[in-house]
Amino acid sequence: FFGAPISHEDDPQRAVLAGLDIVNGIATYRKEVERRWGIDFNVRVGINTGLVVVGNVGSDLRTEYTAMGDAINVAARMEQTAQPGTVQIAEGTYRIIASEFEVEKIGGIDVKGKSEPVTGYRVLKFVVTARRLRGLTDTTLPLIGRVEARRNLSAAIDRTLRGNGQIVTIIGEVGMGKSRLIAEMRAEWDSRARPPVADTTGYTLDRWYETFSLSYESTRPYGLFQNFLRQVLGATHGESPVALQATIAEFVAAMLPPEHHEYVQNTLAALFGLTQADGASLDGEAFRKQFYEIIASLLEVWAKDNPGVIVCDDLHWSDQASIDLLVHLFQLTDRLPILFVCALRPDRDAPGWQIKIKADADFPHHYTEIQLAPLTQKQSIALVNQLLPQVDLPETVLETILARAAGNPFFLEEVVRALQDEGAIVPGHNGANWMVSPDHNEKIVNIPDSLQSLLMARIDRLDEAQRHTLQLAALIGRSFYYRVLEVIVRDTSAGLAEGGQLDRQLSDLQRMNLITLAARLPEIEFIFRQALVQELAYSSILRKNRREYHERVGKAIEALFPNQLEEQA
């Protein structure tokens, strides 16, 4: 299973990719088994996403780390009903991975213990191009709270179309609207730029390319440019080595003079791990120089007569080699009409952060930086009204939505969708509008599955001391006093209370945008930036420890605030 003991925000994608690799990887072995023993050997893969109980099960003699729960049963049913040689997923997984994979809906599947059939989907392939990135990219909804950012992007397009190279960084936490801005920018570019035309070679090179980094490829050299070149070549992610080699040869023969064919083919083949011709190595200085020269020459040909855009997304996951090459290519903006759009999260420890630093320091004459802040409460309400037109939400429901999303557009969308899925908000009598179900408990809104992995991944990235501090803070509540936390830490983890350790942990948690300082007087008070993070941190505390910790919190409050017990309660 994926997501334990360490969570990643793209665990569903990892699981589906692993399933496809299993199905594809067994093909050669299948032929061997059939040839030698006449057996039709095959494999089926079933995947589901949801909450499970994970831990060690067994006796002293034999212990197994396993998962249990309803989500496991659904995954097993997906596997049982899948066609041999296929990957079948349930609705919960489909919602998260749909934008990145080509799937086929196969209808409802009966699952024991479920009153309604579970919708299943057959995964066909990974879609490496035209990738819809996580977040709000529905351009039919008005863009809220991003007027200045949109204006800056339009200005960058203007300058590029006039022949001036540009570098733009869009910096924001997950869900802040980077993908939506890129989608808006693409629509404007398509309406204003000259359409691509086939050159004398017969190839049509697009004027807009989107490449990206993946979290599980952060140690693979030049992963960003492998994805870029696959799009330029028209190659797919699952293409066989033989087919990819042929695609490279065809492209090189069409685009370059004969004297360069072997050299470029060998270099690109080494990049994709197809060959190691002439001792080519991705880590070698000779390869680096060759590859830099090839990419720069390709972009020179691409942009010499016609402006173009290269979008590089999720650069916070990029490997160091990709970042070094991208920074090297920025110098092309001094003489070519190329617009580099770089989207990343504010992770200062990641190699991708060097993009912002280098662009700001070395290319200020070409550089525009866009920082995406959370929506204000007024803007958040406006977005909720767009998502739920003509709904008179009870004040308590609206407050719950706003508190949980904390100004994050994607979180707002997912919380609203969760309310719809749970039947809390249902279609109105005319079928066009929405209304609140009379049976809905206004105080209960479950955390959507789509956000569970995102937020839990942030918590799992913490070291043990940071995670323990966050959990104890979550136990106190959405906001917490320093003195109360200090007492709990001292009682449960003496080492954290010594030598300024607690102060350092709280500083780290603030730097990671998990908590923020709310007040210094009359008490030092912190607050979780997002209610969802507080709830998940709380839920990650073992149940057997919660009661004891709650008792300690109560005693600490009684001791520290004996005259304010009613207020503290």
FITI-931383 format. One record per residue (C-alpha): x, y, z; residue number from 1; residue in three letters. Coordinates in steps of 0.001 Angstrom, whole numbers. Each point is the difference from the previous one (the first is absolute). Layout:
# FITI-931383
X  Y  Z  NUM  ALA
...
//
This chain:
# FITI-931383
0  0  0  1  PHE
995  3620  -546  2  PHE
-151  2827  2540  3  GLY
1351  -1820  3056  4  ALA
2091  257  2010  5  PRO
892  3169  -1937  6  ILE
-2629  1913  -2007  7  SER
604  1699  -3326  8  HIS
-2555  2316  -1524  9  GLU
68  -2001  -3235  10  ASP
-301  -3486  1517  11  ASP
-3036  -862  -2194  12  PRO
1974  915  -3131  13  GLN
2949  -2071  1201  14  ARG
-2268  -2983  605  15  ALA
-1557  198  -3471  16  VAL
3396  376  -1681  17  LEU
1259  -3013  1957  18  ALA
-3047  -1962  -1133  19  GLY
622  869  -3637  20  LEU
3666  -948  372  21  ASP
-1006  -3368  1474  22  ILE
-2399  -719  -2855  23  VAL
2450  1130  -2673  24  ASN
3020  -1589  1661  25  GLY
-1579  -3449  135  26  ILE
-490  -112  -3797  27  ALA
3387  -1564  -814  28  THR
-319  -2533  2810  29  TYR
-3515  -924  -1189  30  ARG
1363  -956  -3406  31  LYS
2763  -2059  1603  32  GLU
-2462  -1886  2240  33  VAL
-2328  -700  -2913  34  GLU
2869  -1162  -2221  35  ARG
1538  -2313  2586  36  ARG
-3032  -1357  1841  37  TRP
-3021  957  -2105  38  GLY
-1543  1980  2879  39  ILE
-1879  3265  -591  40  ASP
1589  1876  2904  41  PHE
-1273  3512  771  42  ASN
-525  2560  2750  43  VAL
-2746  2385  1153  44  ARG
410  3158  2072  45  VAL
-2697  1660  2129  46  GLY
453  3393  1666  47  ILE
-2091  2100  2369  48  ASN
696  3104  2085  49  THR
-1306  611  3513  50  GLY
643  -92  3729  51  LEU
1393  -3213  1495  52  VAL
1453  -1204  3276  53  VAL
3699  -767  -416  54  VAL
2284  -1810  2411  55  GLY
1775  -3167  1025  56  ASN
-2253  -3042  262  57  VAL
969  -3428  1301  58  GLY
1838  -1728  2818  59  SER
3541  152  1336  60  ASP
955  -2764  -2416  61  LEU
-1369  1656  -3116  62  ARG
-994  3644  -407  63  THR
-1277  1590  -3191  64  GLU
-353  3700  -773  65  TYR
-3401  228  -1648  66  THR
-3087  2126  -613  67  ALA
-3630  -723  855  68  MET
-3273  1715  -739  69  GLY
-2814  523  -2460  70  ASP
2312  1592  -2580  71  ALA
2015  -3244  -136  72  ILE
-3157  -2019  -659  73  ASN
-947  2250  -2913  74  VAL
3517  -282  -1459  75  ALA
-227  -3793  237  76  ALA
-3356  75  -1796  77  ARG
1525  2159  -2748  78  MET
2703  -2633  -460  79  GLU
-2479  -2891  1  80  GLN
-2168  1560  -2726  81  THR
2810  1375  -2184  82  ALA
700  -1540  -3380  83  GLN
3295  -1936  -117  84  PRO
2876  2257  -970  85  GLY
-1712  3223  1107  86  THR
32  2547  2816  87  VAL
-3414  794  1487  88  GLN
-646  2855  2430  89  ILE
-2913  1161  2133  90  ALA
-1681  3403  -46  91  GLU
2109  1428  2831  92  GLY
3233  -610  -1881  93  THR
-1465  1109  -3325  94  TYR
-894  3451  1302  95  ARG
3593  648  994  96  ILE
1831  -1444  -3023  97  ILE
-2512  682  -2797  98  ALA
1897  2956  -1457  99  SER
3220  -1981  -401  100  GLU
-1196  -3334  -1360  101  PHE
-2178  -1182  -2841  102  GLU
-2761  -2161  1473  103  VAL
-3087  -1903  -1101  104  GLU
-3120  -55  2173  105  LYS
-1292  -3530  544  106  ILE
-3078  706  2130  107  GLY
-1231  -1072  3420  108  GLY
1505  -2928  1906  109  ILE
-1725  -1646  2962  110  ASP
2102  9  3163  111  VAL
-945  -1922  3139  112  LYS
-1178  2378  2707  113  GLY
-771  2826  -2443  114  LYS
-3606  1027  -609  115  SER
860  1448  -3409  116  GLU
2298  -1347  -2744  117  PRO
3503  1496  -145  118  VAL
955  1523  -3346  119  THR
3089  -1564  -1532  120  GLY
2413  1303  -2628  121  TYR
2575  -1772  -2145  122  ARG
3287  1904  -279  123  VAL
1333  16  -3548  124  LEU
3154  2110  147  125  LYS
1839  2880  1633  126  PHE
-535  3287  -1841  127  VAL
3302  1861  73  128  VAL
-1133  2893  -2194  129  THR
-2787  2550  430  130  ALA
140  -747  3704  131  ARG
-2705  1663  2075  132  ARG
1779  986  3165  133  LEU
-1507  -243  3449  134  ARG
-2255  2909  857  135  GLY
-2705  2203  -1431  136  LEU
479  196  -3763  137  THR
-3683  375  -895  138  ASP
223  3170  -2075  139  THR
-3802  244  -150  140  THR
91  1337  3570  141  LEU
1080  3629  441  142  PRO
3558  406  1245  143  LEU
-269  1390  3527  144  ILE
2701  1834  1915  145  GLY
2671  -248  -2699  146  ARG
-493  3223  -1960  147  VAL
3553  1278  424  148  GLU
1519  -3413  -758  149  ALA
-2090  -273  -3154  150  ARG
1074  3500  -1054  151  ARG
3685  -857  481  152  ASN
-330  -3151  -2094  153  LEU
-1692  1928  -2810  154  SER
2841  2527  81  155  ALA
2555  -2824  -301  156  ALA
-1871  -1345  -3035  157  ILE
11  3491  -1531  158  ASP
3753  342  373  159  ARG
650  -3492  -1371  160  THR
-2179  562  -3077  161  LEU
1994  3179  -647  162  ARG
3166  -2106  -125  163  GLY
1289  375  3568  164  ASN
821  -3148  1968  165  GLY
-1581  -238  3458  166  GLN
264  -2006  3229  167  ILE
-3015  -296  2320  168  VAL
-202  -1852  3296  169  THR
-3379  -836  1542  170  ILE
582  -838  3659  171  ILE
-2684  -1343  2303  172  GLY
-945  -2858  2278  173  GLU
-1927  -2933  -1415  174  VAL
-3514  1001  -1056  175  GLY
654  3752  -154  176  MET
-819  259  -3695  177  GLY
3241  -533  -1922  178  LYS
-1671  -2465  -2368  179  SER
-2999  2263  -556  180  ARG
2257  2934  -890  181  LEU
1928  -2165  -2455  182  ILE
-3293  -1110  -1585  183  ALA
-1125  3634  -330  184  GLU
3372  910  -1461  185  MET
-209  -2835  -2535  186  ARG
-3407  1196  -1167  187  ALA
1307  3532  -506  188  GLU
3119  -1228  -1790  189  TRP
-2012  -2159  -2401  190  ASP
-2226  2955  -853  191  SER
2891  2370  -712  192  ARG
3021  -1971  -1227  193  ALA
548  -1230  -3525  194  ARG
-1090  -3642  -360  195  PRO
2744  -2606  -531  196  PRO
720  -1011  -3588  197  VAL
1942  -2922  -1415  198  ALA
3548  893  -1035  199  ASP
1934  -1354  -2969  200  THR
660  -3232  1903  201  THR
-3710  -697  322  202  GLY
108  328  3802  203  TYR
-2424  2330  1750  204  THR
1609  1338  3149  205  LEU
-2535  1459  2415  206  ASP
461  3531  1280  207  ARG
-988  -1066  3523  208  TRP
1518  -2888  1942  209  TYR
-733  -1061  3564  210  GLU
2411  -2171  1922  211  THR
53  -925  3662  212  PHE
1872  -1764  2766  213  SER
-1385  -2933  1973  214  LEU
567  -635  3698  215  SER
1181  -3570  -551  216  TYR
2506  1106  -2654  217  GLU
1781  2664  2042  218  SER
3250  -1984  -64  219  THR
-110  -840  -3715  220  ARG
2388  2299  -1916  221  PRO
-1687  2245  -2576  222  TYR
-3497  -1345  732  223  GLY
-1507  3395  -880  224  LEU
1600  -101  -3443  225  PHE
-835  -3633  -632  226  GLN
-3664  975  321  227  ASN
597  3038  -2225  228  PHE
1715  -2028  -2715  229  LEU
-2712  -2665  18  230  ARG
-2466  2716  -971  231  GLN
2267  1454  -2677  232  VAL
592  -3482  -1413  233  LEU
-3663  -953  234  234  GLY
952  -3017  2151  235  ALA
-2224  -1504  2687  236  THR
994  -962  3534  237  HIS
-562  -3710  -534  238  GLY
1746  -196  -3374  239  GLU
2340  -2971  -319  240  SER
3772  610  -175  241  PRO
83  -1185  -3608  242  VAL
-2832  2349  -1007  243  ALA
1545  2930  1888  244  LEU
3370  -620  -1665  245  GLN
-1717  69  -3404  246  ALA
-1880  3208  898  247  THR
3260  1701  998  248  ILE
1722  -1108  -3213  249  ALA
-2881  1261  -2147  250  GLU
-77  3382  1734  251  PHE
3770  511  -149  252  VAL
120  -971  -3686  253  ALA
-2703  2541  -825  254  ALA
1304  2894  2102  255  MET
3802  -161  -238  256  LEU
2695  -339  -2680  257  PRO
1420  -3537  -459  258  PRO
3329  738  1693  259  GLU
-1828  540  3320  260  HIS
-2304  -3026  -118  261  HIS
2089  -2597  1844  262  GLU
1246  2407  2667  263  TYR
-3481  1324  851  264  VAL
-1670  -3426  -163  265  GLN
2580  -1489  2364  266  ASN
-400  2851  2474  267  THR
-3808  -170  35  268  LEU
80  -3795  199  269  ALA
2230  273  3078  270  ALA
-2385  2555  1518  271  LEU
-2913  -2437  -243  272  PHE
2109  -2944  1167  273  GLY
-236  -1744  -3367  274  LEU
3769  -343  -525  275  THR
3267  1157  1464  276  GLN
1690  516  -3351  277  ALA
3605  1241  70  278  ASP
5  -155  3789  279  GLY
-2715  2652  312  280  ALA
-1049  533  3619  281  SER
-2614  2367  1374  282  LEU
2424  963  2758  283  ASP
2993  641  -2234  284  GLY
1255  3460  -929  285  GLU
237  -994  -3668  286  ALA
-3658  -1021  -70  287  PHE
-1021  3204  1775  288  ARG
1705  2173  -2615  289  LYS
-1458  -2024  -2862  290  GLN
-3518  75  1395  291  PHE
127  3717  804  292  TYR
1122  684  -3559  293  GLU
-2742  -2160  -1525  294  ILE
-2838  1551  2025  295  ILE
1251  3553  -582  296  ALA
339  -648  -3747  297  SER
-3498  -1499  -146  298  LEU
-1482  3081  1684  299  LEU
2009  2290  -2300  300  GLU
-1591  -1645  -3046  301  VAL
-3427  -63  1653  302  TRP
-149  3683  972  303  ALA
2155  1798  -2560  304  LYS
-2957  1138  -2132  305  ASP
-3016  -467  2261  306  ASN
-602  617  3744  307  PRO
-728  -2973  2239  308  GLY
-835  -950  3593  309  VAL
1535  -2722  2165  310  ILE
-1891  -684  3240  311  VAL
1984  -1839  2681  312  CYS
-2292  -1111  2804  313  ASP
559  -1537  3433  314  ASP
3612  1155  52  315  LEU
113  -560  3763  316  HIS
347  -3691  -947  317  TRP
2683  503  -2646  318  SER
3384  -1657  136  319  ASP
3123  2159  214  320  GLN
1140  -831  -3548  321  ALA
-3304  1223  -1473  322  SER
172  3248  1980  323  ILE
3595  658  -1076  324  ASP
-923  -482  -3662  325  LEU
-3121  2157  275  326  LEU
2005  2845  1554  327  VAL
2555  -392  -2798  328  HIS
-2775  329  -2604  329  LEU
-1248  3259  1533  330  PHE
2794  1826  -1828  331  GLN
-1836  -748  -3260  332  LEU
-2555  2643  1013  333  THR
2630  2657  -758  334  ASP
-272  -740  -3727  335  ARG
-3054  -2220  -601  336  LEU
-3761  571  557  337  PRO
-428  -2884  2451  338  ILE
-2285  324  3013  339  LEU
982  -2329  2853  340  PHE
-2831  -445  2519  341  VAL
1213  -1729  3168  342  CYS
-2535  -1145  2607  343  ALA
1148  -1167  3413  344  LEU
-811  -71  3684  345  ARG
1912  2162  2488  346  PRO
2332  -2805  1095  347  ASP
3303  1753  635  348  ARG
1841  -3266  596  349  ASP
-874  -1469  -3405  350  ALA
2334  374  -3021  351  PRO
-2885  1687  -1846  352  GLY
201  3054  2273  353  TRP
3224  909  -1816  354  GLN
-2178  924  -2989  355  ILE
-1428  2973  1882  356  LYS
3378  1027  1419  357  ILE
1858  -204  -3329  358  LYS
-2738  1666  -2039  359  ALA
-271  2851  2483  360  ASP
3776  497  246  361  ALA
1166  -576  -3594  362  ASP
-3001  841  -2199  363  PHE
-1905  2836  1724  364  PRO
-574  1682  -3386  365  HIS
-1997  -3054  -1190  366  HIS
-1458  -1213  3281  367  TYR
-3506  140  1513  368  THR
-794  -1628  3342  369  GLU
-3559  -865  1011  370  ILE
-647  -975  3622  371  GLN
-3430  -1528  638  372  LEU
-1455  791  3423  373  ALA
-3114  -1604  1539  374  PRO
-3335  1497  -1001  375  LEU
-1545  2487  2390  376  THR
-3241  -962  1729  377  GLN
-1962  2159  -2440  378  LYS
1696  -1666  -2973  379  GLN
-541  -3455  1516  380  SER
-3716  682  420  381  ILE
-150  1181  -3613  382  ALA
1588  -3281  -1134  383  LEU
-2433  -2062  2085  384  VAL
-2856  1917  -1628  385  ASN
1422  -870  -3426  386  GLN
299  -3673  914  387  LEU
-3490  -64  1553  388  LEU
-2070  2582  -1878  389  PRO
-3207  1168  1632  390  GLN
468  -1997  3208  391  VAL
-903  1622  3283  392  ASP
2583  -1736  2179  393  LEU
-584  -2  3751  394  PRO
2582  2154  1754  395  GLU
1457  -3005  1833  396  THR
556  -1939  -3246  397  VAL
1640  2973  -1712  398  LEU
2240  607  3020  399  GLU
1037  -3664  -4  400  THR
899  116  -3695  401  ILE
2001  3215  381  402  LEU
1830  -1204  3117  403  ALA
991  -3296  -1569  404  ARG
1201  1490  -3280  405  ALA
1825  2993  1548  406  ALA
-65  1952  -3256  407  GLY
1285  -2859  -2172  408  ASN
-2064  -128  -3237  409  PRO
581  -3710  -610  410  PHE
-867  -886  3590  411  PHE
-3190  2051  -313  412  LEU
-980  -1914  -3111  413  GLU
719  -3379  1589  414  GLU
-1859  768  3242  415  VAL
-3036  1131  -2004  416  VAL
225  -3131  -2134  417  ARG
182  -2136  3154  418  ALA
-3198  1629  1266  419  LEU
-1676  -882  -3288  420  GLN
1295  -3585  58  421  ASP
-1187  -504  3576  422  GLU
-3486  1242  -880  423  GLY
330  3060  2215  424  ALA
-597  2248  -3016  425  ILE
-2428  -1400  -2558  426  VAL
-1543  1180  -3283  427  PRO
-3006  2255  465  428  GLY
-3521  -771  -1107  429  HIS
579  1408  -3478  430  ASN
3266  -1965  -396  431  GLY
2006  3127  -840  432  ALA
817  1460  3404  433  ASN
1228  -1517  3247  434  TRP
-1471  -174  3482  435  MET
1146  -1196  3418  436  VAL
-1459  -3359  971  437  SER
-2267  275  3062  438  PRO
1684  -3126  1425  439  ASP
3502  1495  -95  440  HIS
1896  472  3251  441  ASN
1371  3495  -576  442  GLU
3076  -604  2149  443  LYS
1206  -3127  -1807  444  ILE
1959  212  -3251  445  VAL
2344  -2925  -579  446  ASN
3460  600  -1436  447  ILE
-135  -860  -3734  448  PRO
2188  -2916  -1142  449  ASP
1610  2317  -2566  450  SER
1386  2133  2846  451  LEU
902  -2806  2405  452  GLN
3139  -1013  -1892  453  SER
981  3599  -749  454  LEU
-71  1091  3621  455  LEU
1211  -3233  1570  456  MET
3050  131  -2255  457  ALA
910  3361  1541  458  ARG
-279  -1467  3494  459  ILE
1992  -3108  -897  460  ASP
2862  2141  -1321  461  ARG
602  1294  3531  462  LEU
2640  -1590  2178  463  ASP
-1120  -1885  3097  464  GLU
324  2962  2375  465  ALA
-1817  2412  -2325  466  GLN
-2815  -2484  -594  467  ARG
-448  -665  3713  468  HIS
-139  3726  737  469  THR
-2593  501  -2748  470  LEU
-2119  -2875  1297  471  GLN
4  1308  3560  472  LEU
-903  3477  -1248  473  ALA
-2860  -1486  -2044  474  ALA
-1233  -1764  3112  475  LEU
-438  3371  1738  476  ILE
-2012  1448  -2895  477  GLY
38  2149  -3137  478  ARG
1703  2698  2089  479  SER
2203  -697  2986  480  PHE
1924  1834  2688  481  TYR
3748  -454  209  482  TYR
-93  -591  3755  483  ARG
-2556  -2809  -307  484  VAL
2018  -1722  -2714  485  LEU
3172  429  2056  486  GLU
-1554  -1858  2938  487  VAL
-1263  -2846  -2218  488  ILE
3367  -326  -1715  489  VAL
1807  -62  3337  490  ARG
-2319  -2725  1309  491  ASP
108  -2204  -3112  492  THR
3380  705  -1610  493  SER
2457  1469  2464  494  ALA
2735  334  -2619  495  GLY
-2092  2393  -2093  496  LEU
-420  2377  2921  497  ALA
3712  453  619  498  GLU
2511  2420  -1477  499  GLY
-2459  1955  -2106  500  GLY
-1042  -3090  -1985  501  GLN
-3692  912  67  502  LEU
713  3505  -1300  503  ASP
2008  -1464  -2860  504  ARG
-2771  -2454  -877  505  GLN
-2606  2767  -44  506  LEU
2257  2169  -2176  507  SER
396  -2899  -2436  508  ASP
-3765  -570  -122  509  LEU
-548  3701  -715  510  GLN
2610  -45  -2758  511  ARG
-1812  -2965  -1554  512  MET
-3265  1989  25  513  ASN
-1749  -2490  2270  514  LEU
-593  2414  2891  515  ILE
280  3746  491  516  THR
434  2317  2980  517  LEU
-3402  1457  873  518  ALA
906  2191  2999  519  ALA
2707  746  2543  520  ARG
-2154  1750  2594  521  LEU
-1506  -776  2423  522  PRO
1134  -3542  -914  523  GLU
2247  -1345  -2749  524  ILE
-2542  -1670  -2249  525  GLU
392  -1961  -3231  526  PHE
-2616  -1127  -2493  527  ILE
-12  -2682  -2680  528  PHE
-47  1613  -3426  529  ARG
-2544  -2554  -1167  530  GLN
-2604  -1783  2065  531  ALA
475  -3054  -2214  532  LEU
3649  -308  1050  533  VAL
-973  201  3667  534  GLN
-2647  -2701  -458  535  GLU
2355  -2333  -1861  536  LEU
2809  515  2515  537  ALA
-2471  -828  2771  538  TYR
-1284  -3098  -1812  539  SER
3577  -1271  -390  540  SER
359  -332  3799  541  ILE
-479  -3594  1118  542  LEU
-3418  -420  1600  543  ARG
1524  -1720  3031  544  LYS
1976  3214  737  545  ASN
-2734  2578  -607  546  ARG
-1859  -452  3276  547  ARG
3182  359  2059  548  GLU
1069  3083  -1965  549  TYR
-3442  1597  347  550  HIS
182  -458  3762  551  GLU
3410  1688  46  552  ARG
-1361  2927  -2046  553  VAL
-2903  405  2414  554  GLY
2269  -37  3052  555  LYS
2400  2481  -1634  556  ALA
-2830  2446  -722  557  ILE
-1334  -354  3554  558  GLU
3458  737  1426  559  ALA
855  2903  -2310  560  LEU
-3402  1708  -204  561  PHE
-1879  -815  3240  562  PRO
-2110  3165  -247  563  ASN
-820  -359  -3709  564  GLN
-1155  -3599  -259  565  LEU
-3347  860  -1568  566  GLU
1685  2190  -2601  567  GLU
2655  -2636  -810  568  GLN
-2625  -2720  -370  569  ALA
//
